[in-house]
Each structure stands twice: as structure tokens, then as C-alpha cells.
Amino acid sequence: MHQIDWISANIAASATQRSLKAGQSLFRAGARPAGLYEVVQGKIRLVRLDRSGREAVLQLAAPGDVLAEASLFSSAYHCDAIASSEATVRLYPKSALLAELERDPKLLLAFSAMLARQVMTLRTRLERRNIHSARDRVRHYLTVNADAKGRSVTLRGTLKDLAAELGLAHEALYRTLAAMAADGEIERGKGQIRILRSAV
Amino acid sequence: MHQIDWISANIAASATQRSLKAGQSLFRAGARPAGLYEVVQGKIRLVRLDRSGREAVLQLAAPGDVLAEASLFSSAYHCDAIASSEATVRLYPKSALLAELERDPKLLLAFSAMLARQVMTLRTRLERRNIHSARDRVRHYLTVNADAKGRSVTLRGTLKDLAAELGLAHEALYRTLAAMAADGEIERGKGQIRILRSAV
């Protein structure tokens, strides 16, 4: 699922690109929202600052991610956006975007559907973080992401990405997968994990 | 923020209530979505089952929560919903809801805005779970939820609710708050936490 799939040709045509250096600010809390940003390259972090300027990270957006969707419906940003590395973003200007969404209910429904799917995915990730055992976290991931027959999971990124998604250290994930394979619970394939038998 | 604030009088009028016993199923994966459910009382869990019938929890919905928003845009449920306790739910029927949303762009925009805010909140909670130290997790929560001046946070539920939101054992949260108060970093008030000085 791509977060920007629902964008129409009209909206895409209004987009502009911007490059940022590491540490450069994309927007500041209190400023008027410019539109929807999609990360093309690099990473952007959304942060709120405490009184001493210490950052609390709200989101770390990677290529393909959209950030600050809620600002579309707000008159001011509620956080700062800062490039965590050299980065390129695409801006879908707010006025063009809102005009299109209001003009085209089908587009707005597609936007809502994308947000609803994201809500579900994020809730599921949060529930997974309530699981303490690394193996049970991996099992949760496999069950949720298995194909219709429950026999295999296609990995979308690297194992390092998966470790981050699961909130595990890389080493812990490698160790857990190796132990599960040794026990005959899974089999590692190229870009996928086959589920041989379920946990008992 | 209430997840159901955007519901119009028309949609509210079409709602029906249903009571479930603990363990009773509200819907099953593969079934046609009936509409949007709001939990009125008790808890409903959304689960996906592995091949041996072991549950992976996708969402644990409490009173005020809406569940399976994505099913509004889908022809079949992708998970089971089961009452975790005696529960009452309110159903906003899908056909009436979608008809209203397509008829009224303002309502659909309000629905999208609610989903976008939820996406942001959930992303922030997930980022918080990447923080290992209990004290830094509490600080992250305080920074994100502080009033405009960064001086106090109003608690929405009990400390037990807060512990669950932070992914901490109750004892760990109590201990951490007590240590922060002893160090002069915060002051506990009735239903709120005052931030005396920021972390260094």
C-alpha cells in the first residue's frame, strides 16, 4: 500500500519538489500549513520541543511516507519538521489539494480509505509492541502479514527495516529467526518467510 | 478528541445497539462489513488467527473507540471481532453512512480529519515505544501533551490507563513519577501533572 496512491493526476501536476540539507527545517510549529509533503529521499523527523529545546519525536518519515496529514485540516502546524539527513520532499499544495478533494467525493473517499488503513496498521503495530517476547512479536507479525493460506509472508524491506518495525535490535531479530528456523517453525527464503507450523 | 464527533444527526439516527457476552463474536473475517462500530461499554478485540487458531491482537477497543474503519471501504472483514468482556456496541450501518459521506463533502472532510489526527496520534505513540528508559518515555508524553506554555498536562484517564498507553507496568510508572517529583522535575496535581523544569 502506497500512501500516495489516491493522488489524482490534477493534484500530482500541482506538486513541487524541494531539497533540504541535514538539519534544515522544512516547517515550524505555528506556521501556516503549505500542504501535504511526501518524502522522496532521505528522512524527515517531526518533533515537538520542550521548554529547554529537547526534542520529542512524533514521526520519522522515510521515502514514500507522507507527513503531517492532519495539518491539511488545521490552520497551523503543531510541530516542527527537520531533515534528519540530506532529503528531498514533494509538496502537494494545500489549496489545490483541498479544492480537488471537495470537488471529487471519490477522491476524498480514497483518501479516507488510505487513512483508515493506516490507522489499522498503526494500531496493530502498537498492539505488537505490548508483546514482550521477541519470538511472540515475530509470530504476531507473521500471523498478521501472512498470505490468505497463512503459509508465507513477503518481506517489504530489509531485515533491518523489519527489526525497526518490530522494535527489536537487529541482533535480537536475527537470533529469533534463526531459533525459529532451527525449531522447524519457519523457513527463510529470498525476500520471504515460510511458515511451516504454528506456535503451540 | 472523540472518534465519533464527526457523525451527523442523520447517521446517528440510523444507529442501532447490540449487547454481547464475554467471548461472543461480533463479526468474523470474510463476512460482509455491516458498518462502523463504536464501543459503548466493555472491550472488543480484533484478532487474526494463525493456522492453529492462536490469536494475534490487532486492536483492543474500549468505550468511545471506533473499530475497523477500514472495513467501510472493503467488501469483507479482514479480522474477527470478539467481546473481551460483557460489551455493548453501537452500529452505524454502512449503506446509510457511505450515502451520507458521499452526499456531504463537509462530513467526509470531517471524517478524514479525524482519521488524520488518529494517524498522527498513533505514530507518536509508536515513536514513544522506541524509547527504552521509562523516564524518557514519560518526558516524551509530557512534551507532546503539554499545554501551549509547556507547563502542565491534563490526564485524560487514570494512571493505570496512562501506564498502558506508555507501555509501562503500573509500578514502573508510579516509581518514575515519584522519582521525577522527588527531583523537582514535575509536581503531581489532581488529574494533572505540572512540569516544573525540563530535563537536562
HADDOCK unambig.tbl for C-alpha pairs under 7 A between the chains (distance, minus, plus):
assign (segid A and resid 48 and name CA) (segid B and resid 143 and name CA) 6.95 0.50 0.50
assign (segid A and resid 48 and name CA) (segid B and resid 144 and name CA) 6.36 0.50 0.50
assign (segid A and resid 49 and name CA) (segid B and resid 143 and name CA) 6.80 0.50 0.50
assign (segid A and resid 50 and name CA) (segid B and resid 143 and name CA) 5.38 0.50 0.50
assign (segid A and resid 50 and name CA) (segid B and resid 150 and name CA) 6.65 0.50 0.50
assign (segid A and resid 50 and name CA) (segid B and resid 198 and name CA) 6.73 0.50 0.50
assign (segid A and resid 51 and name CA) (segid B and resid 150 and name CA) 6.40 0.50 0.50
assign (segid A and resid 51 and name CA) (segid B and resid 198 and name CA) 6.06 0.50 0.50
assign (segid A and resid 52 and name CA) (segid B and resid 198 and name CA) 5.77 0.50 0.50
assign (segid A and resid 56 and name CA) (segid B and resid 140 and name CA) 5.35 0.50 0.50
assign (segid A and resid 56 and name CA) (segid B and resid 143 and name CA) 6.60 0.50 0.50
assign (segid A and resid 56 and name CA) (segid B and resid 144 and name CA) 6.89 0.50 0.50
assign (segid A and resid 57 and name CA) (segid B and resid 127 and name CA) 6.61 0.50 0.50
assign (segid A and resid 58 and name CA) (segid B and resid 123 and name CA) 6.50 0.50 0.50
assign (segid A and resid 58 and name CA) (segid B and resid 124 and name CA) 4.32 0.50 0.50
assign (segid A and resid 58 and name CA) (segid B and resid 127 and name CA) 6.22 0.50 0.50
assign (segid A and resid 59 and name CA) (segid B and resid 123 and name CA) 5.98 0.50 0.50
assign (segid A and resid 59 and name CA) (segid B and resid 124 and name CA) 6.09 0.50 0.50
assign (segid A and resid 59 and name CA) (segid B and resid 127 and name CA) 6.49 0.50 0.50
assign (segid A and resid 69 and name CA) (segid B and resid 116 and name CA) 5.65 0.50 0.50
assign (segid A and resid 70 and name CA) (segid B and resid 113 and name CA) 6.19 0.50 0.50
assign (segid A and resid 70 and name CA) (segid B and resid 116 and name CA) 4.79 0.50 0.50
assign (segid A and resid 70 and name CA) (segid B and resid 117 and name CA) 5.30 0.50 0.50
assign (segid A and resid 73 and name CA) (segid B and resid 113 and name CA) 6.02 0.50 0.50
assign (segid A and resid 102 and name CA) (segid B and resid 105 and name CA) 5.99 0.50 0.50
assign (segid A and resid 105 and name CA) (segid B and resid 102 and name CA) 5.99 0.50 0.50
assign (segid A and resid 105 and name CA) (segid B and resid 105 and name CA) 6.58 0.50 0.50
assign (segid A and resid 112 and name CA) (segid B and resid 112 and name CA) 5.17 0.50 0.50
assign (segid A and resid 113 and name CA) (segid B and resid 70 and name CA) 6.19 0.50 0.50
assign (segid A and resid 113 and name CA) (segid B and resid 73 and name CA) 6.01 0.50 0.50
assign (segid A and resid 115 and name CA) (segid B and resid 115 and name CA) 5.89 0.50 0.50
assign (segid A and resid 115 and name CA) (segid B and resid 116 and name CA) 6.35 0.50 0.50
assign (segid A and resid 116 and name CA) (segid B and resid 69 and name CA) 5.62 0.50 0.50
assign (segid A and resid 116 and name CA) (segid B and resid 70 and name CA) 4.78 0.50 0.50
assign (segid A and resid 116 and name CA) (segid B and resid 115 and name CA) 6.36 0.50 0.50
assign (segid A and resid 117 and name CA) (segid B and resid 70 and name CA) 5.28 0.50 0.50
assign (segid A and resid 118 and name CA) (segid B and resid 119 and name CA) 6.70 0.50 0.50
assign (segid A and resid 119 and name CA) (segid B and resid 118 and name CA) 6.70 0.50 0.50
assign (segid A and resid 119 and name CA) (segid B and resid 119 and name CA) 5.44 0.50 0.50
assign (segid A and resid 122 and name CA) (segid B and resid 122 and name CA) 6.09 0.50 0.50
assign (segid A and resid 122 and name CA) (segid B and resid 123 and name CA) 6.82 0.50 0.50
assign (segid A and resid 123 and name CA) (segid B and resid 58 and name CA) 6.50 0.50 0.50
assign (segid A and resid 123 and name CA) (segid B and resid 59 and name CA) 5.97 0.50 0.50
assign (segid A and resid 123 and name CA) (segid B and resid 122 and name CA) 6.82 0.50 0.50
assign (segid A and resid 124 and name CA) (segid B and resid 58 and name CA) 4.30 0.50 0.50
assign (segid A and resid 124 and name CA) (segid B and resid 59 and name CA) 6.08 0.50 0.50
assign (segid A and resid 126 and name CA) (segid B and resid 126 and name CA) 6.05 0.50 0.50
assign (segid A and resid 127 and name CA) (segid B and resid 57 and name CA) 6.60 0.50 0.50
assign (segid A and resid 127 and name CA) (segid B and resid 58 and name CA) 6.20 0.50 0.50
assign (segid A and resid 127 and name CA) (segid B and resid 59 and name CA) 6.48 0.50 0.50
assign (segid A and resid 130 and name CA) (segid B and resid 167 and name CA) 6.42 0.50 0.50
assign (segid A and resid 140 and name CA) (segid B and resid 56 and name CA) 5.34 0.50 0.50
assign (segid A and resid 143 and name CA) (segid B and resid 48 and name CA) 6.94 0.50 0.50
assign (segid A and resid 143 and name CA) (segid B and resid 49 and name CA) 6.83 0.50 0.50
assign (segid A and resid 143 and name CA) (segid B and resid 50 and name CA) 5.40 0.50 0.50
assign (segid A and resid 143 and name CA) (segid B and resid 56 and name CA) 6.61 0.50 0.50
assign (segid A and resid 144 and name CA) (segid B and resid 48 and name CA) 6.36 0.50 0.50
assign (segid A and resid 144 and name CA) (segid B and resid 56 and name CA) 6.89 0.50 0.50
assign (segid A and resid 150 and name CA) (segid B and resid 50 and name CA) 6.67 0.50 0.50
assign (segid A and resid 150 and name CA) (segid B and resid 51 and name CA) 6.46 0.50 0.50
assign (segid A and resid 167 and name CA) (segid B and resid 130 and name CA) 6.41 0.50 0.50
assign (segid A and resid 198 and name CA) (segid B and resid 50 and name CA) 6.72 0.50 0.50
assign (segid A and resid 198 and name CA) (segid B and resid 51 and name CA) 6.05 0.50 0.50
assign (segid A and resid 198 and name CA) (segid B and resid 52 and name CA) 5.77 0.50 0.50
